[in-house]
């Protein structure tokens, strides 16, 4: 039996969606974007982050109250194919935003969508002389 659940998150601060996807600008952390230019957070990465947090909280519990078996059952073995564990899709912006962009103009280049939804910041800059 396949069960599906949706998780909705509200970001209360700026967020970095970094990854190993190819980007059209020069940044230290390449931005993960889909074919339409919308940033997203990989489902595999999301699952790993949630697993790490669950393991951290579990280590904080007294030894006799730890939930090792439950974490293994939910998330599977780390760095392995886990066909019986939870599956995560990509975390993405709302469908309403996708629909809005499609209604406004069908031919908006992905680069413009990404630029409209993101901001590149530099903490350190090197001038032309190095």
N, C-alpha and C positions, 0 to 999 in steps of 0.2 A: 504494500500500500504506500503510495506516494503522497505525503502531506506537504503543503506549501504554506508558508507564512511570510508576510511582508513586515519588515521592520522600518519604521519611519523615524528619522533622526532630525533634530533641529540643531544646527550648528550655532552655538552661542558666541563664537569668536571666529576669527579668520582661520582657515584651514589650509594645510599644504597637502596637495594630492600629487605626490612625487612617485616616479616609477622609472621603468627602463624603456618606455616607449619613445619613438623618435619625435623630436620637437622641432618646430620651425624657427626657434630663436635660440640664443645662446644663454643657457642657465646652468648652474651647478647641479640642480636636480631637474631631470627631464619630467615634463608634465605628462600624465597619462590622459589622453583624449581619445574620444571615439571618432568614427569617420565623419561626423558632422561638426567636430570641434568642441564638443562638450567635455569638460573634465569629469573624471570618475575615479573611484578607488577600487582596485581589483578585488574581486570576491575572494581570491586565494589569499591576498594580503590581509584583507579584513578578517578572515577566519584565523590567520596566524596571530594577528594582534589580539583578537578576543581570546584565543587559546593562551597566549602569554599572560594576559591579565588574569584569567581564571587560574592558571598555575601559580601566579604570584600570590593571589588571595588564598589559594589552597595551602601554600607553604606557611602562611601566617596563622593558620589554624593549629590548635593543639594536635599532636600526632594521632590521637585516638579519634579525632573528628574530621580528618582529611578525606577528601572526595576524589582520590586518585582514579578509582574505577569509573566513576561518573564522567570525569573529564576525558578519560580515554574513550569511553563509549560515545560521548558527544563529538569530540574533535578528532578521534583516531590517533594513530601514532604520528608523531612529528616527523616531517620530511618523508612521508610515504603516501602511496595511493591508498586512500581510505574510502572504499566503496560503501561501507556501512555507516559512516559517520555523517554529520550534518554537511550539507552542501550550501555554499554561499554564492549568490550572483553578485555582480558588480554593484557597488554603492554609487548611485548616480543622482543627478538633480531631478526635480519633479517632472513628471510627464507633461504637466501643464506648461512648463517652460519650453519643452521640446515642441509642443503643439503651437505655442505662441510664435516661436521663431519660424516654423513652417508656414503659418498663416500670414505673417508680416511680409515675408519675401522668400520665395522658394530657392533662390540661387545665392544665398548668403555663403560666401566662401568659409570653410572651416576655420581658417586663420582669424577671420573677423569675429566669429562666434567665440573662439578662445580668448581673443584680446578683450572682448566685451565682458567676459565673465571672470577674468583673472587679472592679476597684477604681479609684475616682476619687481622684486626688491633686491637691493644689494646691501649687504652689511659691510663689505669692504670693496673698494674699487681700486683698480690699478690704472694710472693714467698712461698716456701714450709712451712715456719714457720708462715705464716699468717701475 
